[in-house]
Amino acid sequence: MSEMAYHRPATVAEAANLSAGDADAKIFAGGQSLLPSMKLGLLAPSALIDLGAIAELRGIRSGGSSITIAAMSTHAQVADSREVRTAIPALAALAEGIGDAQVRNRGTIGGSLANSDPAADYPAAVLALNATIHTNKRTLPPDGFFKGLFETALMPGELITRVEFPVPRGAAYVKFPQPASRFALVGVFVAATSEGVRVAVTGAGPCAFRVEALEDALTRKWAPEACAGTAISSAHLNHDIHGSAEYRAHLIPVLAQRALSRCHG
């Protein structure tokens, strides 16, 4: 096994400098994706930069019209947060459905977004709720943040510090989980925001994406039946042992309709 350095910075600036200075170093948040990749031999970083000691990366606060979640907040903390449950219950429910108890108590929202796993849940919420992603360098809108398979708009030395979620008029998330991992085979998050209806999908493509056809249909009528009959192209969707691209395309409007039923329930 090759040698590997370990850093535990106390500030975001220190972590960013360490990351920018070593292209082969990896940021360590919750480790739920990083450590399995290392065990499988897919990654052999020169160093781990552990964000666990950075106090400014923790905490959840309500701003009235928005909820701000610091990057190192765990899924369990989001799920249990009174502020999140009150303002955006769909987001709390999403966090509660991630993995198992061990994953929820270690995995973080910042790590999930920076990793951009094609089947992760949070990216759908960020896109549908039109959340703002704050980093140590800039403020990023959700559209355009997820670039592709495990690829984001983050630059070298750039760290997510917090995510600001506007409180929607209504929202819900429904996923068809892979039974063993509880990752989304397909997950659909629908939201009625101040800027209109937004529908985001995870698990179906190389990264999370919005579905304009469903957004248009739900703009015309915010009701479950509006999703019925909406055709989704299977081109460019994922195809694997768990489900074909055509099956995933079929699931998207079905899950959107279920999500709308929850909004009206």
KOLDOTI-511044 format. One line per field, with one value per residue: x, y, z of N, C-alpha, C, O in turn; residue number from 1; residue in three letters. Coordinates in steps of 0.001 Angstrom, whole numbers, padded with zeros to 6 digits. Layout:
N
n_px = [X_...]
n_py = [Y_...]
n_pz = [Z_...]
ca_px = [X_...]
ca_py = [Y_...]
ca_pz = [Z_...]
c_px = [X_...]
c_py = [Y_...]
c_pz = [Z_...]
o_px = [X_...]
o_py = [Y_...]
o_pz = [Z_...]
num = [NUM_...]
residuo = [Ala_...]
% end
This chain:
265
n_px = [000836_000592_002112_000251_-000745_-002287_-004507_-005946_-007524_-008321_-009798_-011804_-010327_-007742_-008169_-008886_-006514_-004795_-006021_-005863_-003148_-002386_-003073_-003734_-004796_-007605_-010748_-012152_-015189_-017888_-017104_-018498_-018631_-016026_-014311_-015232_-014516_-011756_-011188_-011875_-009885_-010146_-009486_-006536_-005513_-003115_-003255_-005474_-007876_-009364_-012451_-013696_-013103_-013786_-015545_-017214_-018481_-020671_-024076_-027528_-029792_-032662_-033992_-036394_-037630_-036042_-033957_-030849_-028238_-025339_-022339_-021180_-023205_-024918_-026864_-028664_-028900_-030142_-032532_-033616_-033891_-035711_-036233_-035965_-037906_-040203_-040233_-039500_-040654_-040442_-037744_-036610_-037774_-036611_-033889_-034165_-034633_-032269_-029895_-028854_-029028_-026356_-025075_-026551_-025751_-023139_-022684_-022685_-024333_-022880_-020790_-022236_-023293_-020967_-019842_-021614_-022984_-024676_-027027_-027665_-029634_-029863_-029030_-031326_-033111_-031793_-031830_-034633_-035670_-034415_-032039_-029325_-025897_-023259_-019828_-016348_-015380_-017312_-020784_-023102_-025609_-028138_-028745_-026728_-024734_-024381_-022568_-022113_-021385_-020286_-019264_-018906_-019436_-017481_-014273_-010671_-009534_-011838_-014475_-017609_-019501_-021993_-025544_-028303_-031695_-034593_-037826_-040427_-043745_-045005_-043936_-042474_-040885_-040271_-038975_-037839_-036343_-033162_-033062_-030994_-029025_-030493_-030116_-031312_-033049_-034687_-035509_-037785_-038225_-040530_-041488_-043180_-042145_-041175_-040439_-041727_-042836_-040771_-039168_-037182_-034934_-033293_-030978_-031711_-030177_-026797_-026276_-028136_-031100_-033354_-036847_-038423_-040856_-042599_-042580_-043864_-046378_-047281_-047282_-049411_-051419_-051518_-051577_-051952_-052920_-052032_-049540_-049871_-049539_-047442_-044771_-041543_-038350_-036160_-033627_-030227_-030565_-029833_-028806_-028788_-028114_-030165_-032274_-033711_-033122_-035517_-037346_-036695_-037402_-040153_-040758_-040374_-042577_-044518_-043573_-043467_-046179_-046970_-045546_-046860_-049317_-048636_-048100_-050668_-051806]
n_py = [-001188_002207_005185_007631_010874_012596_015130_017460_020093_023278_025336_026564_027928_026900_024205_024491_025505_023342_021466_022715_022705_020102_017980_015316_014801_014059_015280_014687_014088_012815_010333_008229_007577_007888_006150_003428_003429_003604_001197_-000595_-000169_001804_004386_006062_008141_010781_012107_012639_015040_016001_017267_017374_018850_021460_024005_025953_024689_023385_023052_024128_026503_028659_031098_032272_032767_030918_027984_027289_025083_023875_022550_020224_019080_016225_013610_012548_014638_016573_015262_015120_017728_020324_022760_022200_020204_021655_023798_022737_019954_017905_017792_016954_014415_013239_013129_011375_009016_008155_005658_003699_003750_004041_005155_007532_008855_009446_010312_013383_016436_018230_016601_014735_016340_017372_015033_014093_011670_009584_008434_009613_011273_014001_015815_016000_017374_019820_020844_020911_022552_024861_025634_027502_027152_027619_028351_028407_030260_031374_031909_029579_028752_026145_025023_023798_023132_020363_018441_015988_012454_011926_014502_017962_021569_022531_023898_023207_023280_024437_024486_023311_025201_025776_025262_026889_026722_027834_028281_026337_026606_024229_020815_017617_014408_011404_008173_005300_002859_001162_-002018_-003002_-000962_001346_003528_005699_004154_005412_008708_011302_014692_017122_020548_023502_026535_029969_030902_029367_026085_023309_020353_017697_015027_012124_009352_008347_009261_010265_012243_014299_015855_018263_018097_019311_018865_017788_019885_021878_020683_020547_023175_024090_022663_021983_019163_015629_014122_015557_014676_012296_010509_011990_011864_010544_010658_007915_008154_008626_007936_005995_002563_-000523_-003457_-003237_-001930_-001028_001635_002369_001507_003177_005619_005255_005201_007820_009808_008404_008373_011096_011697_010372_011878_014359_013586_013269_015912_016943_015487]
n_pz = [000000_-000868_000519_002345_003058_005839_006579_008809_008675_010261_009304_006550_004613_005005_004327_001634_000544_000940_-000715_-003243_-003583_-004052_-006419_-006364_-003934_-001787_-000744_002408_003668_004769_003961_002811_000130_-000734_000837_000212_-002515_-002354_-001074_-003063_-004826_-006689_-006235_-005209_-003307_-002729_-000397_002387_003092_005771_006665_009069_011406_011050_012165_011022_008959_009827_010917_010853_009774_009947_007794_007546_004841_003701_004081_005395_005014_006340_004863_006055_007447_008476_006882_008700_010530_008946_008400_010967_011735_013152_011954_009209_008867_009405_007530_004969_004517_002626_001992_004394_004532_002300_003120_005247_003948_002857_002291_005081_008714_009545_007307_007110_009400_008940_006282_004361_003326_001740_000816_-000691_-002770_-003975_-004892_-006816_-007485_-009774_-008827_-006449_-003895_-002968_-005129_-006798_-005149_-004813_-007423_-007998_-005980_-006509_-005225_-003776_-004130_-002079_-002091_-001061_-002777_-004507_-005503_-006587_-008971_-009117_-011623_-014080_-012313_-011885_-013925_-015181_-015073_-011898_-011932_-011464_-011335_-009699_-009013_-008865_-005528_-004625_-002356_-001207_001007_002146_001635_000350_000639_-000842_000595_-000585_-002125_-002274_-002205_-002997_-002776_-004425_-004694_-006519_-005017_-005186_-003875_-002119_-001667_-001421_-002972_-005575_-008084_-009812_-009025_-008257_-007794_-007108_-007203_-006287_-006760_-006015_-008436_-010246_-011420_-010796_-011788_-010953_-011659_-010488_-010665_-013132_-015234_-016318_-014470_-012133_-013438_-014967_-015964_-018543_-019891_-017956_-016137_-017644_-017964_-015315_-014651_-016074_-014823_-011527_-010440_-009780_-012010_-014169_-014859_-016133_-019136_-020095_-022164_-021899_-023195_-023734_-024553_-023844_-021201_-018226_-018397_-016994_-014934_-013165_-014329_-017473_-019892_-021033_-019123_-016983_-018140_-018271_-015549_-014634_-015138_-013694_-011031_-010631_-010662_-008324_-006494_-006718_-005698_-003032_-002394_-002476_-000553]
ca_px = [000000_001395_001985_-000783_-000753_-003594_-004583_-007196_-007490_-009256_-010575_-012081_-009201_-006645_-008548_-008836_-005108_-004261_-006593_-005326_-001725_-002130_-004141_-004059_-005415_-009056_-011482_-012839_-016322_-018409_-016355_-019372_-018296_-014572_-013674_-015461_-013733_-010372_-011123_-011967_-008724_-010501_-008819_-005354_-005123_-001843_-003561_-006862_-008092_-010537_-013152_-014464_-012799_-014090_-016815_-018069_-019152_-021739_-025209_-028711_-030512_-033810_-033998_-037766_-037981_-035084_-033243_-029447_-027654_-023893_-021922_-020858_-024398_-025178_-028231_-029480_-029170_-031145_-033800_-034122_-033949_-037050_-036364_-036194_-039193_-041278_-040224_-039422_-040751_-039994_-036290_-036353_-038148_-035570_-032714_-034510_-034667_-030946_-029134_-029273_-028696_-024917_-024803_-027163_-025019_-021787_-022731_-022985_-024964_-021839_-020101_-023119_-023395_-019669_-019569_-022527_-023321_-025868_-028216_-027807_-030926_-029788_-029004_-032684_-033686_-031131_-032342_-036071_-035944_-033649_-031160_-028072_-024736_-022207_-018503_-015368_-014968_-018398_-022136_-023456_-026991_-028172_-028715_-025358_-023767_-024118_-022086_-022106_-021097_-019322_-018636_-019622_-018816_-016458_-012908_-009668_-009430_-013141_-015227_-018960_-019570_-023382_-026563_-029464_-032907_-035796_-038986_-041391_-045169_-045322_-042856_-042453_-039892_-040573_-037981_-037908_-034994_-032499_-033362_-029845_-028328_-031488_-029903_-032471_-033096_-035189_-036121_-038353_-038553_-041347_-041602_-043785_-041287_-041576_-040107_-042445_-042735_-039513_-039175_-035831_-034841_-032005_-030959_-032080_-029168_-025438_-026371_-029498_-031513_-034739_-037706_-039229_-042208_-043384_-042721_-044905_-047675_-047685_-047552_-050789_-052317_-050759_-052391_-051331_-053328_-051325_-048329_-050235_-049422_-046236_-043777_-040148_-037440_-035178_-032289_-029249_-030826_-029004_-029243_-027920_-028773_-031320_-033384_-033365_-033389_-036952_-038040_-036484_-038221_-041536_-040914_-040289_-043895_-045246_-043120_-043895_-047592_-047025_-045066_-047956_-050336_-048182_-048287_-052083_-052298]
ca_py = [000000_003411_006115_008640_011878_012892_016501_017807_021554_023891_026359_026316_028451_025934_023032_024857_025608_021987_020832_023353_022415_018679_017529_013922_014707_013952_015839_013677_014644_011668_009155_007128_007225_007858_004964_002232_003527_003275_-000241_-001310_000151_002776_005630_005949_009539_011072_012631_012883_016330_015741_018507_017148_019773_022837_024336_026778_023835_022645_023823_024362_027663_029131_032531_032662_032375_029915_027141_027164_023870_023852_021413_019023_018556_014856_013308_012365_015961_017208_014553_015374_019161_020895_023824_021605_019498_022639_024631_021926_018560_016991_017666_016110_013048_012755_012784_010215_007830_007857_004544_003164_004643_004309_006094_008825_009511_009781_011041_014804_017034_018776_015502_014162_017228_017450_013744_013998_010294_009638_007928_010271_011936_015453_016623_016261_018407_021089_021326_021191_023645_026028_025987_028187_026451_028563_027764_029334_031203_031998_031413_028858_028303_024685_024682_023845_022656_018946_018414_014644_011363_012327_015746_019184_022833_022908_024003_022768_024151_025024_023641_023723_025595_025690_025223_027679_026226_028651_027515_026269_026584_022809_019977_016215_013560_009970_007420_003846_002560_-000119_-002603_-003211_000277_002410_004567_005836_003655_006688_009550_012521_015749_018184_021693_024749_027564_031343_031147_028425_024654_022662_018897_017180_013563_011503_007909_007951_009689_010384_013109_014802_016768_018719_017577_020449_018438_017682_021237_022555_020065_020897_024611_024236_022118_021423_018040_014357_013655_016311_013930_011127_010666_012736_010940_010857_009935_007063_008460_009147_007498_004873_001189_-001415_-004700_-002923_-001425_-000500_003059_002496_001355_004419_006652_004992_005498_009249_010428_007663_008866_012499_011677_010010_013035_015332_013068_013597_017354_017204_014639]
ca_pz = [000000_-000961_001622_002169_004121_006425_007064_009493_008791_011201_008608_005128_003838_005110_003540_000216_000159_000858_-001896_-004445_-003680_-004318_-007320_-006081_-002612_-001812_000388_003209_004413_005505_003535_002408_-001250_-000876_001416_-000607_-003754_-002010_-000789_-004333_-005639_-007723_-005870_-004354_-003115_-002073_000930_002745_003747_006602_006990_010290_012503_010634_012816_010157_007989_010504_011400_010027_010301_009183_007532_007248_003478_003228_005050_005013_005586_006168_004043_006825_008114_008039_006441_009903_011078_008083_008609_012318_011993_013295_010967_007884_008895_009392_006328_003742_004962_001561_002091_005569_004168_001387_003914_006073_003102_002299_002844_006373_009830_009563_006221_007423_010480_008480_005019_004475_002162_000879_000158_-001696_-003930_-004634_-005543_-007963_-007857_-010618_-008142_-005156_-003725_-002789_-006348_-007275_-004288_-005116_-008708_-007954_-005059_-006973_-004108_-004093_-003592_-001700_-001931_-000507_-003812_-005266_-005325_-007806_-009124_-009288_-013040_-014575_-011322_-012143_-015307_-015744_-014141_-010879_-012394_-011102_-011739_-008732_-009507_-007887_-004372_-004310_-001443_-000830_002417_002605_000586_000764_000003_-000680_001031_-001686_-001787_-002145_-002734_-002575_-003438_-004432_-005451_-006644_-004533_-005352_-002559_-001237_-001325_-001290_-003968_-006441_-009449_-010322_-008004_-008835_-006832_-007710_-006309_-006740_-006187_-006327_-009840_-011077_-011127_-011177_-011620_-011122_-011647_-010214_-010873_-014490_-016199_-015790_-013302_-011961_-014507_-014920_-017033_-018987_-020270_-016732_-015593_-018428_-017660_-013954_-014641_-016558_-013808_-010406_-009987_-010176_-013334_-015206_-015235_-016931_-020580_-020474_-022725_-021590_-024075_-023053_-025078_-022888_-019835_-017777_-018667_-016238_-014519_-012325_-015124_-018794_-020100_-021294_-017843_-016240_-018776_-017853_-014127_-014316_-014927_-012654_-009732_-010545_-010285_-006901_-005728_-006681_-004773_-001685_-002210_-002269_000541]
c_px = [000876_001149_000926_-000756_-002185_-003558_-005945_-007222_-008572_-010146_-010800_-010908_-008023_-006941_-008439_-007391_-004465_-004746_-005998_-003855_-001386_-003288_-004581_-004649_-006929_-009654_-012233_-013931_-016887_-017718_-017192_-019190_-016794_-013958_-013980_-014667_-012273_-010213_-011152_-010776_-009004_-009843_-007614_-004827_-003776_-002055_-005065_-006929_-009426_-011181_-013859_-014229_-013169_-015486_-017758_-018815_-020276_-022877_-026309_-029448_-031627_-033732_-035374_-038201_-037031_-034514_-031813_-028822_-026156_-023455_-021667_-022032_-024692_-026626_-029161_-029837_-030208_-032513_-034441_-034329_-035388_-037287_-036677_-037558_-040369_-041367_-040272_-039489_-040302_-038497_-035905_-036667_-037126_-034356_-032946_-034491_-033337_-030316_-029726_-028796_-027213_-024540_-025338_-026408_-023578_-021801_-023177_-023601_-023916_-021091_-020929_-023172_-022075_-019337_-020407_-022717_-024607_-027144_-028417_-029109_-030835_-029737_-030394_-033338_-033096_-031667_-033803_-036395_-035197_-032750_-029887_-026925_-023633_-020894_-017577_-014944_-016107_-019735_-022592_-024945_-027006_-028107_-027294_-024328_-023391_-023815_-022170_-021790_-019970_-018581_-019516_-018871_-017727_-015066_-011925_-009551_-010733_-013958_-016629_-018966_-020988_-024306_-027795_-030688_-034055_-036970_-040024_-042826_-045645_-044204_-043004_-041407_-040313_-039484_-038329_-036518_-034476_-032541_-032176_-029244_-029258_-031112_-031117_-032244_-033644_-035783_-036598_-038747_-039332_-041491_-042285_-043024_-041808_-041305_-040776_-042231_-041401_-039613_-037769_-035800_-033421_-032119_-031183_-031017_-027790_-025347_-027814_-029828_-032973_-035509_-038701_-040669_-043116_-043582_-043823_-046292_-048181_-047890_-048986_-051790_-051506_-051581_-051757_-051665_-052619_-050079_-048639_-050106_-048228_-045156_-042365_-039255_-036441_-033757_-031442_-029559_-029976_-029651_-028276_-028709_-030030_-032522_-032912_-033639_-034881_-037765_-037901_-037328_-039686_-041767_-041004_-041666_-044727_-044868_-043478_-045353_-047750_-046569_-046156_-049063_-049929_-048363_-049749_-052639_-052201]
c_py = [001245_004326_007168_009585_012088_014293_016729_019322_022072_024928_025949_026777_027479_024694_023314_024954_024240_021283_021395_022998_020977_018117_016103_013724_014643_014554_014705_014373_013536_010369_008018_006720_007058_006559_003679_002248_003190_001785_-001071_-001040_001143_004125_005320_007356_009684_011550_012717_014212_016243_017066_018460_018142_021216_023211_025101_025961_023019_023585_024002_025548_028084_030639_033050_032187_031332_029136_026988_026000_023872_022518_020132_018523_017168_014691_013164_013707_016710_016570_014906_016852_019671_021988_023266_020932_020478_023361_023822_020451_017555_016769_016792_014650_012433_012292_011531_008922_007463_006671_003934_004122_005000_005330_007478_009570_009853_010634_012475_015347_017605_017703_014885_015027_017303_016170_013550_012562_010316_009176_008554_011070_013463_016266_016944_017367_019772_021683_021744_022387_024928_026555_026657_027479_027477_027800_028794_030401_031969_031396_030807_028528_026802_024257_024864_023361_021202_018767_017042_013632_011760_013619_016939_020404_023281_022897_023473_023777_024809_024038_024200_024045_025481_025688_025941_027261_027216_027764_027515_026373_025153_021992_018556_015470_012108_009270_005944_003360_001207_-000794_-002705_-001895_001424_003649_004597_005168_004773_007426_010839_013479_016829_019316_022855_025866_028947_031695_030144_026987_024124_021179_018381_015683_013139_010005_007473_008287_009762_011304_013597_015817_017161_018189_018667_020053_018334_019052_022005_022015_020489_022404_024872_023746_021420_020309_016751_013940_014392_015576_012765_011441_011472_011759_011431_010011_009118_007311_009104_008787_006269_003534_000272_-002651_-004434_-002426_-000847_001000_003288_002395_002622_005558_006497_005420_006997_009900_009712_008191_010339_012578_011313_011157_014105_014881_013364_015087_017682_016406_015291]
c_pz = [000000_000229_001307_003351_004616_007007_007718_009727_009728_010542_007160_004277_003852_004276_002050_-000273_000029_-000402_-003178_-004662_-004003_-005129_-007032_-004688_-002757_-000541_001089_004011_005286_005146_002985_000951_-001426_-000375_000643_-001911_-003497_-001751_-002063_-005257_-006747_-007473_-004992_-004131_-002410_-000646_001127_003493_004473_007035_008345_011411_012183_011123_011898_009110_008616_010904_010369_010621_009347_009026_007205_005879_002907_004405_004546_005773_005300_005583_004810_007660_007582_007589_007644_010526_010258_008322_009943_012619_012066_012254_009588_007839_008816_008053_005034_004140_003903_001614_003279_005249_003224_002181_004744_005264_002480_003034_004098_007463_009857_008500_006567_008522_010113_007214_005204_003194_001201_000128_-000940_-002951_-004695_-005388_-006798_-008439_-008671_-009940_-006767_-005100_-003695_-004086_-006907_-006463_-004603_-006412_-008607_-007073_-005424_-005860_-004608_-003380_-003336_-001537_-001288_-001508_-004460_-004868_-006634_-007838_-009356_-010749_-013574_-013570_-011573_-013628_-015966_-014665_-013189_-011252_-012048_-011619_-010774_-009362_-008473_-006744_-003965_-003484_-001244_000657_002977_001399_001123_-000049_000213_-000255_-000085_-001196_-001587_-002764_-002222_-003383_-003302_-005234_-005478_-006255_-004981_-003981_-001602_-000755_-000963_-002089_-004891_-007790_-010323_-009130_-008644_-007714_-007569_-006704_-007010_-006038_-006560_-007780_-010774_-010668_-011632_-010847_-011914_-010900_-011308_-010474_-012302_-015519_-015578_-014574_-013200_-013053_-014321_-016127_-017432_-019303_-019047_-016077_-016314_-018072_-016283_-013789_-015096_-015514_-012735_-009761_-010496_-011603_-014465_-015692_-016171_-018419_-021030_-020918_-022409_-022488_-023261_-023550_-023985_-021430_-019508_-018123_-017924_-015803_-013693_-013129_-016440_-018857_-020322_-020000_-017005_-016829_-018372_-016403_-013839_-014163_-013860_-011265_-009548_-010112_-008807_-006019_-005628_-005742_-003335_-001394_-001876_-001086_001876]
o_px = [001814_000102_000732_-000746_-003154_-002695_-006967_-006972_-009589_-011135_-010088_-010531_-007382_-006054_-007957_-007083_-003678_-003980_-005667_-003376_-000217_-004351_-005685_-004967_-007477_-009147_-012867_-013643_-016429_-017735_-016659_-019567_-016342_-013171_-013062_-014197_-011624_-009221_-010526_-010679_-008187_-009665_-007662_-003804_-003365_-001174_-005829_-006143_-010486_-010539_-014546_-015077_-012888_-016487_-018974_-019698_-020776_-022656_-026053_-029699_-031550_-033449_-035518_-039048_-037188_-034578_-031595_-028869_-025748_-024107_-021909_-021863_-024713_-027488_-030309_-030959_-031060_-033522_-035665_-034890_-036177_-038393_-037540_-038288_-041405_-042457_-041000_-038468_-039831_-038023_-034982_-035924_-036808_-033845_-032037_-034348_-033275_-030217_-030928_-028230_-026854_-023777_-024662_-026431_-022874_-021017_-023963_-023415_-024054_-020787_-020408_-023105_-022068_-018637_-019957_-022626_-025551_-028238_-029250_-029626_-031644_-030354_-030614_-034044_-033819_-031927_-034172_-037302_-035323_-032706_-029434_-026983_-023139_-020857_-017988_-014235_-015909_-019815_-022484_-025493_-025988_-027485_-026737_-023161_-022217_-024693_-022288_-021914_-018825_-017409_-020719_-017821_-017102_-014729_-012297_-009479_-010750_-014114_-016814_-018491_-021170_-023913_-028273_-030718_-034463_-037083_-040468_-043094_-046576_-043588_-043580_-041083_-040662_-039115_-039009_-035596_-035229_-032093_-032339_-028984_-028857_-031715_-031863_-031357_-033141_-036485_-035902_-039500_-038842_-041602_-042006_-043236_-042764_-041861_-040439_-041535_-040962_-040079_-037234_-036532_-032457_-033219_-030875_-030963_-027615_-024447_-028622_-028955_-033729_-034929_-039690_-041598_-044274_-044647_-044621_-047247_-049369_-048598_-049674_-052861_-050878_-052186_-051093_-050796_-052600_-049610_-047770_-050514_-048012_-044690_-042041_-039391_-035941_-032800_-031893_-028891_-029469_-030874_-027075_-029836_-030869_-033658_-031840_-034304_-035440_-038749_-038866_-037899_-040381_-042832_-041659_-041913_-045550_-045738_-043759_-045721_-048585_-047119_-046349_-049680_-050782_-048733_-050026_-053778_-052578]
o_py = [001333_004250_007546_009156_011800_014615_016245_019784_021418_025363_025104_026097_027263_024185_022475_024528_024003_020590_020644_022993_020654_017816_015712_012598_015124_014366_013872_015151_013332_009414_006942_005609_006193_005933_002888_001204_002558_001180_-002128_-001618_001308_004915_004431_007731_008837_011426_012849_014471_016393_017887_019411_018272_022110_022778_024924_026492_022073_024762_024024_025595_027897_031367_034140_031301_030907_029567_026600_025938_023870_021492_019047_017632_016956_015521_013607_013892_017404_017265_014984_017192_019466_022131_023785_021084_020165_023518_024176_019764_016470_015673_015983_013751_011248_011196_010721_007842_006551_006683_003682_005175_006138_006259_008482_010800_010487_011575_012767_014785_017475_017860_014545_014511_017297_016204_012909_012271_011009_009484_008081_011494_014144_017329_018036_018209_020767_022884_022818_023158_025947_027755_026406_027239_028118_026735_029919_031341_033094_030505_031443_028070_026234_023246_025960_023190_020841_018923_016951_013923_011914_013790_016931_020290_024316_022005_023301_024983_025647_022881_025411_023252_025130_026059_025637_027422_027423_026623_028585_026244_024899_022421_018317_015839_011641_009718_005419_003433_000246_-000195_-002514_-001732_002364_004707_003622_005564_005045_006827_011413_013123_017389_019078_023153_026113_029077_032659_030073_026701_024442_020795_018604_015141_013734_009453_006334_007658_009365_011160_013333_016543_016491_017875_018907_020809_018746_019330_022698_022773_020758_022843_025750_024327_020393_020480_016762_013458_013912_015818_012307_012504_011630_010932_012598_008789_009572_006741_010015_009277_005594_003399_000287_-002864_-005322_-002495_-000247_001559_004281_003112_003084_006360_007490_005935_007393_010509_010340_008426_010777_013422_011897_011388_014692_015704_013676_015471_018589_016609_014694]
o_pz = [000792_000873_000151_004505_003914_007824_007231_010841_009961_011131_006617_003323_002823_003590_001289_-001386_-000888_-001072_-004095_-005796_-004211_-004586_-007412_-004305_-003749_000565_000441_004920_006410_005922_002713_000578_-002175_-001084_000427_-002364_-004331_-002159_-002134_-006340_-007653_-008400_-004142_-004704_-001617_000205_000171_004404_003866_007689_008720_012295_012981_010553_011979_008437_008007_011190_009166_011825_008133_009978_006652_005766_001762_005557_003399_007002_004138_005777_004281_008493_006370_007879_007607_010998_010813_008433_010045_013661_011144_011734_008880_006860_008229_007502_004106_004103_004243_001314_003185_005643_003330_001953_004925_005836_001655_004261_004181_007170_010160_008763_006344_008558_010899_007090_006105_002114_-000016_-001055_-002002_-004066_-005926_-006400_-007748_-009632_-008292_-010413_-005994_-006133_-004326_-004144_-007430_-007018_-004655_-006491_-009082_-007387_-004746_-005588_-005725_-002174_-004264_-000920_-001007_-001150_-004919_-004022_-007683_-006835_-009753_-011077_-013520_-013924_-011485_-014477_-017188_-013475_-013615_-010917_-012306_-012251_-011004_-010140_-007313_-006977_-003063_-003873_-001127_001471_004143_000293_002216_-001268_001356_-000703_-000500_-000001_-000823_-003739_-001161_-004511_-002217_-006320_-004597_-007068_-005136_-003003_-000397_000437_-000277_-001911_-004972_-008546_-011413_-008315_-009481_-006808_-008549_-005501_-008171_-004851_-007325_-008305_-011955_-009695_-012737_-009774_-013000_-010072_-011791_-010500_-012653_-016576_-014426_-013746_-014091_-013530_-013618_-017165_-016739_-019021_-019098_-015525_-015682_-017901_-016108_-012883_-014577_-015340_-012990_-008703_-011533_-012328_-015599_-016804_-016912_-018886_-022232_-020135_-022629_-022535_-022232_-023026_-023291_-020520_-020404_-018138_-018194_-016251_-013541_-012660_-016516_-017985_-019855_-019816_-016396_-016090_-018157_-016063_-012875_-013122_-013193_-010427_-008432_-009295_-008116_-004942_-004564_-005066_-002504_-000285_-001091_-000665_002884]
num = [1_2_3_4_5_6_7_8_9_10_11_12_13_14_15_16_17_18_19_20_21_22_23_24_25_26_27_28_29_30_31_32_33_34_35_36_37_38_39_40_41_42_43_44_45_46_47_48_49_50_51_52_53_54_55_56_57_58_59_60_61_62_63_64_65_66_67_68_69_70_71_72_73_74_75_76_77_78_79_80_81_82_83_84_85_86_87_88_89_90_91_92_93_94_95_96_97_98_99_100_101_102_103_104_105_106_107_108_109_110_111_112_113_114_115_116_117_118_119_120_121_122_123_124_125_126_127_128_129_130_131_132_133_134_135_136_137_138_139_140_141_142_143_144_145_146_147_148_149_150_151_152_153_154_155_156_157_158_159_160_161_162_163_164_165_166_167_168_169_170_171_172_173_174_175_176_177_178_179_180_181_182_183_184_185_186_187_188_189_190_191_192_193_194_195_196_197_198_199_200_201_202_203_204_205_206_207_208_209_210_211_212_213_214_215_216_217_218_219_220_221_222_223_224_225_226_227_228_229_230_231_232_233_234_235_236_237_238_239_240_241_242_243_244_245_246_247_248_249_250_251_252_253_254_255_256_257_258_259_260_261_262_263_264_265]
residuo = [Met_Ser_Glu_Met_Ala_Tyr_His_Arg_Pro_Ala_Thr_Val_Ala_Glu_Ala_Ala_Asn_Leu_Ser_Ala_Gly_Asp_Ala_Asp_Ala_Lys_Ile_Phe_Ala_Gly_Gly_Gln_Ser_Leu_Leu_Pro_Ser_Met_Lys_Leu_Gly_Leu_Leu_Ala_Pro_Ser_Ala_Leu_Ile_Asp_Leu_Gly_Ala_Ile_Ala_Glu_Leu_Arg_Gly_Ile_Arg_Ser_Gly_Gly_Ser_Ser_Ile_Thr_Ile_Ala_Ala_Met_Ser_Thr_His_Ala_Gln_Val_Ala_Asp_Ser_Arg_Glu_Val_Arg_Thr_Ala_Ile_Pro_Ala_Leu_Ala_Ala_Leu_Ala_Glu_Gly_Ile_Gly_Asp_Ala_Gln_Val_Arg_Asn_Arg_Gly_Thr_Ile_Gly_Gly_Ser_Leu_Ala_Asn_Ser_Asp_Pro_Ala_Ala_Asp_Tyr_Pro_Ala_Ala_Val_Leu_Ala_Leu_Asn_Ala_Thr_Ile_His_Thr_Asn_Lys_Arg_Thr_Leu_Pro_Pro_Asp_Gly_Phe_Phe_Lys_Gly_Leu_Phe_Glu_Thr_Ala_Leu_Met_Pro_Gly_Glu_Leu_Ile_Thr_Arg_Val_Glu_Phe_Pro_Val_Pro_Arg_Gly_Ala_Ala_Tyr_Val_Lys_Phe_Pro_Gln_Pro_Ala_Ser_Arg_Phe_Ala_Leu_Val_Gly_Val_Phe_Val_Ala_Ala_Thr_Ser_Glu_Gly_Val_Arg_Val_Ala_Val_Thr_Gly_Ala_Gly_Pro_Cys_Ala_Phe_Arg_Val_Glu_Ala_Leu_Glu_Asp_Ala_Leu_Thr_Arg_Lys_Trp_Ala_Pro_Glu_Ala_Cys_Ala_Gly_Thr_Ala_Ile_Ser_Ser_Ala_His_Leu_Asn_His_Asp_Ile_His_Gly_Ser_Ala_Glu_Tyr_Arg_Ala_His_Leu_Ile_Pro_Val_Leu_Ala_Gln_Arg_Ala_Leu_Ser_Arg_Cys_His_Gly]
% end
